[in-house]
Amino acid sequence: MLGLSANLNYYLFNGNNVIQIQTWVVLIANFLITVLLRKIKRHCAFSQIVTMVRLTLMYYIDFISFMENPDKAWLEITGKKNQKAPPEPTLFD
């Protein structure tokens, strides 16, 4: 088992292959962020989009509408404005 992982590491992570993989990953990520940046109607910096993608990557939100109107989208994500807390039970309920 150790020999298989050692061989896998040798073939995947040798010098030229690592540089090529990292280059392609950066190019693809840059392209996807640029596509998002062009779809957003509001002016945003590239670094701002990258930061917001990094922070919201694991959440299921409409990223474009979130970036166009963050206040409205945040209220929708966290719940309604006037949503009341459920009533607390009394001691003898």
Secondary structure, 3 states (H helix, E strand, C coil): CHHHHHHHHHHHCCHHHHHHHHHHHHHHHHHHHHHHHHHCCCCCCHHHHHHHHHHHCCCCCCHHHHHHCHHHHHHHHHCCCCCCCCCCCCCCC
